Amino acid sequence: MPTRAPVRPTRSAALLGGLFIVTGTLHFVRPGLFDQIVPPGTPMSARHATLISGAAEIAGGLGLLHPATRPAARWGLLALLIAVFPANVFMAQHPQRYGLPAWALWARLPLQPLLMWAVWRAGRPPSVPR
């Protein structure tokens, strides 16, 4: 009889899933905060970009919580993190708009690849115990 993979998410998948769900929800609760970081030249309105990225974060976060959807969530969140990176660079280039120290906004840019690595690891297909 085949052994099933556990349905319970790993600690890292649960933590990242929660992080993306909360952050995605904030896109709908406080959209103005996110609208202002959408860089000029984005091929849609800032509000549309905010809502689409928020929905993608919620979907990806939920997807990390179940082994059947974890691999798809991994790829979706990686694509999302790549897509929103220009907004992070835009924030770093214009810290006066956000009332945050420039050093903090520049320092967070190298954290994006670390977050991508964490998503990559957490989104791996579950291994079946033998």
Steps between C-alpha positions, in 0.01 A plus 500: 500500500650840403586741778346844477695818556396689813236767442634717781726776367861518604591775744661707224202455266260603778710802597542622142139419417386712793735782404367513143136468611533789747693718256258423218204583723657836581490580126118499531471654846746787437539516121621861501823395671575260217368722220768759574789257449392389153766646273406724208485317172324196645263384224189532719365736760662497841175374657477209257862408568435517874191279485653247261818469706296475821286222356811321376659523845190357668469220243870417526491506879200269508663278239805445721278353769402180313743256341291462183521872422841575652705460176266726301501755784880490496517599133226760533663667799840499333348670197324750727821582688676566171209713377488722810875550527488819288262650759757430771771667292268796435445539875876495562552766234234729652516454879368853565160391364465231766653660808741212541879515519668445165750256654212276619335494158831419328587241766178309437575445131749216563237337722283433194723215374500355852121509504500333157730229632266445797201471265695260279575273797158524663324434170678175425275203436462293817715194529319177568637311800591138427 
